[in-house]
């Protein structure tokens, strides 16, 4: 399993580095949200913003719905 580098995480958000070539929104088992769910053991990973698949960079994901 590919590990997503996490720069910061608390009870509400995770800031991570999205590698290029991986989808930043829900799109199967190899998307960043799916990988983060497995890596962090969370049921919910919300997409705050997105980057194109071919672009790598820093992303913020919500860890809860509130």
C-alpha positions in Angstrom: 0.0 0.0 0.0 1.3 3.5 -0.9 1.7 5.7 2.2 0.6 9.3 1.8 3.0 11.7 3.5 1.1 13.5 6.3 2.4 16.9 7.2 -0.1 17.7 9.9 -3.2 16.0 11.4 -5.6 16.7 14.3 -9.1 15.6 15.1 -10.6 17.6 12.2 -8.1 17.8 9.3 -5.2 16.1 7.7 -2.7 18.0 5.6 -0.8 15.7 3.3 1.4 15.6 0.1 -0.5 14.2 -2.9 1.8 12.4 -5.2 1.3 13.1 -8.9 -0.5 10.4 -10.8 -3.1 9.8 -8.0 -6.6 11.1 -8.0 -7.3 13.6 -5.2 -11.1 12.8 -5.0 -13.0 9.6 -4.5 -12.3 7.3 -7.4 -11.7 3.8 -6.2 -9.1 2.1 -3.9 -6.1 4.0 -5.3 -7.5 7.5 -4.7 -6.0 9.7 -2.0 -9.2 9.6 0.2 -9.2 5.8 0.0 -5.5 5.5 0.9 -5.9 8.0 3.8 -8.9 6.0 5.2 -6.8 2.9 5.3 -3.7 4.7 6.6 -5.5 6.7 9.3 -8.1 4.2 10.2 -10.9 6.7 9.5 -14.3 6.0 8.1 -14.8 9.5 6.6 -12.3 11.5 4.6 -13.7 14.7 3.0 -12.2 16.5 0.0 -11.7 20.2 0.9 -10.2 21.1 -2.5 -8.7 19.1 -5.4 -5.6 18.9 -7.6 -5.5 17.4 -11.0 -4.4 13.8 -11.2 -1.1 14.7 -12.9 -0.2 17.4 -10.3 1.4 16.7 -7.0 1.2 19.1 -4.0 -0.1 19.8 -0.5 -3.8 19.0 0.1 -6.2 19.4 3.0 -8.7 16.7 3.9 -11.5 16.8 6.4 -11.6 14.0 9.0 -15.2 14.5 10.1 -18.4 16.0 8.7 -18.6 18.9 11.2 
